[in-house]
Amino acid sequence: MSYEVFITRASYYSQADAPEISKDEWEAYVKSDPEMEMERYAGSKVVQGEAISNPKEHSAVWTEYSLSRQGGDKARFEYSNGSIVVNDPDKEILRKMYTISRSLEANVQGTNGEDYGPEGNIITSHDKFND
């Protein structure tokens, strides 16, 4: 089961009436960051070893992520409903998310309402189940 973390302008990531990050803002950011590139599909392997396409409009990858440079998983940032979403980010990715969030005048927040700071640590916790 994956855990999602968002770059969002909402006080709480699922807030319906929050200001959104537009697709144009996201693409402009990716073009301005030499460590990021747009990826129009996410490739994956099937058992027979053939690559299949999974269309992901406005998805980007962080090309300088240490694990992807070593042949591991890519750090994929997906645009979704006015936010940028990353599944199961580690601290390195959370730090990159924070850097991106500063440029987009946004915050980094997990699905339990916790906010992340510049070092990838939780800086504020809002337990959505107890509010």
TAHU-V793806 format. One record per backbone hydrogen bond with DSSP energy under -1.0 kcal/mol. CO is the residue of the C=O (numbers start at 1). NH is the residue of the N-H. If there is no record, write none. Layout:
co->{CO	CO}
nh->{NH	NH}
This chain:
co->{3	4	5	6	7	8	12	22	23	24	25	26	27	28	29	33	35	37	40	44	46	50	52	54	56	59	60	61	62	65	67	68	75	77	78	80	82	83	84	85	86	90	91	92	93	94	95	96	97	98	99	100	101	107	108	109	110	112	114	115	115	117	121	124	127}
nh->{88	111	86	109	84	107	15	26	27	28	29	30	31	32	33	36	63	61	56	52	49	46	44	42	59	39	77	37	65	69	72	71	62	60	85	83	21	80	7	78	5	94	95	96	97	98	99	100	101	102	103	104	106	8	116	6	113	128	110	123	124	120	117	115	130}
